[in-house]
Amino acid sequence: MENAASAGGGALNFILMAVAAVFIIMLFVSGRGDKKRAEAMKEMVSNLKKDDKVVIFGGIVGTVTGFKDDTVEIKISENNKMTVLKSGIVRVLK
């Protein structure tokens, strides 16, 4: 009877190790995607130019009018400007 119990325990250990390996691979792959996305955002923000149309975090669309250290000045309408952090820019519109 002990042989039957130990054989079942070996199969269970193998299954647990396989599940753990799949989990580790998924963590590695998802972390890589986040890193690529962060690099793309950093490149997008560093390539901003005056008169680019951008979307900021709240969904507000504006036109870049100036830059300071880590902020961007955005013209939202004819008489309204806003200063936002570069990290608040979500997308550059073409």
N, C-alpha and C positions, 0 to 999 in steps of 0.2 A: 503494500500500500504506500509505503514511503516513496517508491519510485514514481508512482502516478502523481503524487503531490509535488514532487520536485520537478517533474517534467512540465507540469502546468505552470509552476513558478518561473521556469526558464522562459517559457513563451510569453508570460506576462512581462518579465523584465525586458525582453526583446521589443515588445510592443511599446512599452514606456520609453525605451531609448530611441525608438524610431519616431515617436511623437515629439520627444524633446529635440531631436535633430531637425525635424520639419519646422518646429517653432523657432529655433535659432536661425535657420535659413530665412524664414519670413521676417524676423527682426532685422537681419542684415540687409535684405533687399529693400524693406520699407525705409530704413535709415538712409540708404543710398539715394532713394528717390527724394527724400527731404533735403539732402545735401545738394543735389542737382538743382532742385527748385530754388533753394536759398542762393546758390551761385547765380542762377539766371536772374533773380530779382536784383541782386547786387549789381550785376552787369547792366541791367535795364536802367537802374537809377543812376549809375555812373555815366551812362550815355545820354542823359537828358540834356536837351538844348532849349534855349529860349524859343518860345512860340510852339512848343510841343503841347498837344492836348493830352491831359492825363485824367485818370479816375483815382480819387483818393478813397480811403477806407469807408467812409459813410456813403459812397456811391455818388459823390459830388464830382461833376465834370468841370474842369477849368483849363486855362491856358497858362503855361509857365511864363512868368515875367522876370524872374530874378532868382539868384542863389545867394545863400550865406553858408556858413560852416556846414551844418547838418540839416538845414532847412531850405525850403523852396517857397517862393512867393508865387501864388496862383491867382490869376484873375478869373473870377467866377461870373461876373456880369460887368456891364459897362462901368459901374461905380463901386464895385465890391472886389476887394482883394483879400486874400487869406494867406497866412504863413503856416505851413505844415512841415512836419518832420519828413525827411526823405523816406523814412521807413513806412510812412503812412500812404505812400503812393502804391496803388494796387496794380495799375496797368497803364501803359502808354497807348493812346489811340493813334491809329495810322491815318 
